[in-house]
Amino acid sequence: MVMNCAALPETLIEAELFGHEAGAFTGATKARTGRFEEADGGTLFLDELGTLSMGAQERLLRAVEYGEITRIGSSRPVRVDVRIVAATNEHLPDKVDRHEFRADLLDRLSFEVVTLPPLRSRKGDIPILADHFGRRMAAELGRDRWYGFGPNAVEALTGYRWPGNVRELRNVVERAVYRWEEGGPIDRIEIDPFASPYRPQAQSPAAARAAQPEAPEPAAGDDHDEVAACEVGPSDFKSRVARFERELLARSLAEHRFNQRHTAEALGLSYDQLRHALRRHDLIGTVA
């Protein structure tokens, strides 16, 4: 049984986990079992555990501690025998320090902790995962055979940093399988789907200055300070602003131990705005 804790609004998480009785809240026209009862005797996987509200954490702690849950709107506890496996991309001890996650719940859940490194640190997994995604995509497309990847494709896959981790790898592989029509191994990988000779290319400040016509020599009596100020063109301004923005992002990430949500809050950005800025400045690969 799987539940993504971040996919539901906070008001529905407890009802989804523990169930509810008819009339427990507006819209609850009939009783419903929760994920715990459905997973009784098995395993419940809680993804994005760090997004649980404090109320849901308290009820989850009781379920873990005593092996029983109570549906919303009911006073009768229900015994359950469930093994819990949870995942999060947040550092839960930091959330405990900020009083955003219960320390006693973290202690109960951290019987065994597995830290999964980013894909760029597990290059040996890349060909295995790529082959798995490729076989599955070929089967979905009704291909008769799966020929695998040629040496050039394998080199391209293992040489990339994969800032989007496994999801990005899967997208790249599925796109390659879909486009490959030759009867043999895939030997060409397109990492960036937006790559095009017609795509505007960023010009370095040095190249921009070289492309600009030379300024005429100032005539006698001209204001030399004004001429000197005009030598900083639009491209220089943009490059300096971009460099300052990149340095600010890198410094803020380091100050917040590369926690993107904390960095976004400190900079007054949304999480998506920060991710976009990190990708624009090629900093996403520095964040595990």
C-alpha positions in Angstrom: 0.0 0.0 0.0 1.4 3.4 -1.1 0.5 6.9 0.0 2.1 10.2 -1.2 1.6 12.5 1.8 2.3 15.6 -0.3 -0.4 14.8 -2.9 -3.3 15.5 -0.5 -4.4 18.7 1.2 -3.7 18.7 4.9 -7.4 18.5 5.8 -7.7 15.1 4.0 -4.5 13.4 5.0 -5.8 12.1 8.4 -9.0 10.8 6.8 -6.9 9.1 4.1 -4.6 7.5 6.6 -7.0 6.4 9.3 -10.4 6.4 7.6 -13.6 8.1 8.7 -17.2 7.4 9.8 -20.3 8.6 7.9 -21.0 12.2 8.8 -17.6 12.8 10.4 -17.2 16.0 8.2 -18.8 17.7 5.3 -19.0 15.3 2.3 -18.4 12.1 4.3 -21.7 10.5 3.3 -20.5 7.0 4.2 -17.9 5.3 6.3 -14.5 4.6 4.7 -11.5 2.5 5.7 -8.1 4.3 5.7 -4.7 3.2 4.3 -3.7 1.6 7.7 -6.7 -0.7 7.7 -6.2 -1.6 4.0 -2.5 -2.4 4.7 -3.3 -4.5 7.8 -0.9 -7.5 7.8 1.3 -5.9 5.2 3.4 -2.8 4.4 2.4 0.9 4.1 4.8 3.1 2.2 4.5 6.8 3.1 6.2 9.0 0.5 7.1 12.6 1.4 6.8 11.9 5.1 8.2 15.3 6.0 5.0 17.1 4.7 2.7 15.5 7.4 1.0 18.0 9.7 1.7 17.9 13.4 -1.8 16.5 14.0 -1.3 13.6 11.5 2.1 13.0 13.1 0.5 12.6 16.5 -2.0 10.0 15.2 0.7 8.2 13.3 2.8 8.0 16.4 -0.1 6.3 18.3 -0.5 3.9 15.4 3.2 3.0 15.5 3.4 2.9 19.3 0.3 1.0 20.2 -0.7 -0.7 16.9 -4.1 0.8 16.8 -5.9 3.6 14.9 -9.2 5.4 15.4 -11.3 6.5 12.4 -12.2 10.2 12.3 -15.7 10.6 13.9 -15.3 7.3 15.9 -14.3 6.6 19.5 -13.6 2.9 18.8 -10.0 2.0 18.2 -9.1 -0.6 15.6 -6.1 -2.9 15.9 -3.7 -3.0 12.9 -0.5 -4.8 12.2 1.3 -2.7 9.6 5.0 -2.3 8.7 5.8 1.3 7.8 8.4 2.3 5.2 8.8 6.1 4.7 10.7 8.3 2.4 11.5 12.0 2.3 14.0 14.4 0.6 14.1 16.6 3.7 16.5 16.3 6.7 14.1 15.4 9.4 16.4 16.1 12.3 16.5 19.7 11.1 12.7 19.8 11.1 12.7 18.4 14.7 15.0 21.3 15.7 12.5 23.8 14.1 9.6 22.0 15.9 8.1 21.0 12.6 8.5 17.3 13.2 7.9 15.2 16.3 11.1 13.9 17.9 9.4 10.9 19.4 7.9 9.9 16.0 11.3 10.3 14.3 12.8 8.0 17.0 10.2 5.4 16.4 10.5 5.4 12.6 14.3 5.5 12.4 14.7 1.9 13.3 16.7 1.6 10.1 17.7 4.6 8.0 18.9 4.3 4.4 20.3 7.3 2.6 20.1 7.0 -1.1 22.8 9.1 -2.9 21.9 11.0 -6.1 22.1 9.2 -9.4 25.3 11.0 -10.4 27.0 9.3 -7.4 25.8 5.8 -8.6 27.1 5.7 -12.1 27.1 1.9 -12.1 23.3 2.0 -11.7 22.7 4.1 -14.7 23.1 1.4 -17.4 21.0 -1.0 -15.4 18.2 1.5 -14.9 18.4 2.7 -18.5 18.0 -0.9 -19.7 15.0 -1.5 -17.5 13.2 1.7 -18.7 14.2 0.9 -22.3 12.8 -2.6 -22.2 9.6 -1.5 -20.6 9.1 1.3 -23.2 9.9 -1.0 -26.1 7.2 -3.4 -24.8 4.7 -0.6 -24.5 5.4 0.4 -28.1 5.0 -3.2 -29.3 8.5 -3.6 -30.5 9.5 -7.2 -31.3 12.9 -7.0 -29.8 15.0 -4.9 -27.4 18.5 -4.4 -28.7 19.8 -2.3 -25.8 22.2 0.7 -26.0 25.3 1.1 -28.0 28.6 2.3 -26.6 28.1 5.9 -27.6 24.7 6.0 -25.9 26.1 4.4 -22.7 28.9 6.9 -22.6 26.4 9.8 -23.0 24.2 8.4 -20.2 27.0 7.7 -17.7 28.7 11.0 -18.5 25.7 13.2 -17.6 25.1 14.5 -14.0 21.4 13.8 -14.0 20.2 16.7 -11.8 16.6 15.3 -12.1 17.8 11.9 -10.9 15.9 8.8 -11.9 12.9 10.6 -13.2 15.0 12.5 -15.7 16.8 9.3 -16.8 13.5 7.6 -17.4 12.2 10.5 -19.6 15.4 10.6 -21.6 15.4 6.8 -22.2 11.8 6.6 -23.1 12.2 9.5 -25.6 15.2 7.7 -27.1 13.3 4.4 -27.5 10.3 6.2 -29.0 12.4 8.0 -31.6 14.7 5.1 -32.5 13.5 3.3 -35.6 16.6 1.4 -36.7 16.8 -2.4 -36.1 19.7 -2.4 -33.7 21.0 -0.9 -30.4 20.3 2.7 -29.6 23.5 4.6 -30.2 22.3 8.2 -30.0 21.0 9.9 -26.9 19.4 13.4 -26.7 19.7 14.6 -23.2 18.2 18.1 -23.9 15.0 17.9 -25.9 15.2 21.6 -26.6 18.6 21.4 -28.3 18.4 23.0 -31.7 20.7 25.0 -34.0 18.0 27.7 -34.1 18.0 28.1 -30.3 19.5 31.4 -29.2 22.9 30.9 -27.6 24.1 32.8 -24.6 27.0 35.0 -25.6 30.0 35.5 -23.3 30.8 39.0 -22.2 34.1 38.9 -24.0 32.5 37.8 -27.3 29.8 40.5 -26.9 32.4 43.2 -26.4 34.4 41.9 -29.4 31.2 42.1 -31.5 30.5 45.7 -30.6 32.0 48.5 -32.8 34.8 50.4 -31.2 33.8 53.7 -29.6 35.2 56.8 -31.3 37.9 58.7 -29.6 36.4 61.5 -27.4 36.8 65.0 -28.8 38.5 67.7 -26.9 36.3 69.1 -24.2 34.0 66.0 -24.0 32.9 64.7 -20.6 35.3 61.7 -20.1 33.4 60.4 -17.1 30.2 60.1 -19.2 32.1 58.3 -22.0 33.6 55.8 -19.5 30.2 55.1 -18.1 28.8 54.3 -21.5 31.4 51.7 -22.1 29.4 49.3 -19.9 26.8 47.9 -22.4 23.6 46.0 -21.9 25.4 42.6 -22.2 27.9 43.6 -19.5 25.1 44.6 -17.2 23.2 41.4 -17.7 26.3 39.2 -17.2 27.2 41.1 -14.0 23.6 40.7 -12.7 23.6 37.0 -13.6 27.0 36.5 -11.8 25.7 38.2 -8.7 22.5 36.1 -8.8 24.5 32.9 -9.1 26.8 33.8 -6.3 23.9 34.7 -4.1 22.1 31.4 -4.8 25.3 29.4 -4.1 26.0 31.2 -0.9 22.4 30.8 0.4 22.5 27.1 -0.4 25.7 26.6 1.5 24.3 28.6 4.5 21.2 26.4 4.6 23.1 23.2 4.2 21.8 22.8 0.6 18.2 22.4 1.8 16.3 23.9 -1.0 13.1 24.7 0.9 14.9 26.6 3.6 16.9 28.4 0.9 13.8 29.4 -0.9 12.2 30.8 2.3 15.3 32.8 3.1 15.4 34.4 -0.3 11.7 35.0 -0.4 11.1 32.7 -3.3 8.7 29.8 -3.8 10.2 26.3 -4.1 9.5 26.2 -7.9 11.0 29.7 -8.4 14.2 28.5 -6.6 14.4 25.3 -8.7 14.0 27.3 -11.9 16.8 29.7 -10.8 19.1 26.8 -9.9 18.6 25.2 -13.3 19.2 28.5 -15.0 22.5 28.9 -13.3 23.5 25.2 -13.6 23.5 24.9 -9.8 21.0 22.0 -9.5 23.7 19.5 -9.8 25.3 20.8 -6.6 22.2 19.8 -4.5 21.9 16.2 -3.6 
